[in-house]
Amino acid sequence: MTDAIGMGRIRPLMLPRYSPLGQTDNFSRNPDKLSYAYLLTPSSTEAKACLTRDFLARRMREYGRLRDEIEDLRAEVGDAR
């Protein structure tokens, strides 16, 4: 059984890691464009999926902790949202 996670929840979590700022500039100036290519094999795809899953799990834990902290701070100041 897999847990379905909507893109609306994933996208904000991934933005800091995959921000394109600076990335496209490096690519466009590099004369060796082939160095950006990588081989997709079953094991490399599995490894990349594992890294992505671990990253998302860490970010979702961080998000939960921040959400709880914000809730506690709001309760402390009496802001009922």
N, C-alpha and C positions, 0 to 999 in steps of 0.2 A: 504494500500500500504506500502510495506517495502522498505527501502533503502538498496541496496546491497553494502556491503563493502567487498573488496577483502582481503584475508588473508595476502597478501603482505603489505597492509597498517596497518592491525591490529597487526601482530606479533611484529614489533619493538616497538609498543606502550605498549605491555603487558610484554615484557621481564623484565623490572625493577621490576615489581610486582611479577612475577612468576619465578624468578630466582631460579634454583634448588640448588644453592650453600648453603650448610649447611642443607638443608631440608632432603636429603636422608641420611645424616650421622645421624641426630637425629632419623629418623625412624629405621635405621638398629641397633642402639644401644638400643632402647626402647624395653623392654621385653613385654610390653603391646601393641601389634600391633593392637588389636581391638579398642583401643582408637582413632585410626586414621580413623575409619569407621564412616560414617554418613548416616542417613536415607534419601532417596530421596522420598519426597512426592510432590504432585502437588503444595502445597503452598511453600515448600522449594525450589523447582525448579524455581518457579516464582520469589521468593525473590532473588535467586542467579542470575537469568537473569536480574533482575532490577539493582542489584549492578554492574553487569558486564556492562550493558548498560550505567549506570551513570559514571562508571570508564572510559569507552571508550570515552564518550562525553567530560569528563574533559581533557583526554589526547589529544584528537583531537583539542580542543580549545587551549591547551598549545602548541601543535605543530604548529597551525596556527599563534599564537602570535610570536613564535620563528622564523618561516619562514618569517613573515613580518619584524621582527627586523633584521634578517640577510640580507634581501633584502634592507632595509633602510641603513644598514651599508655598504653594497657593493656599493650602489649608492653614499654614502658619500665619499668613497675612490676612486670611479671611476672604479670599477671592473664590467665590463659588462658581466654577464653570463646568 
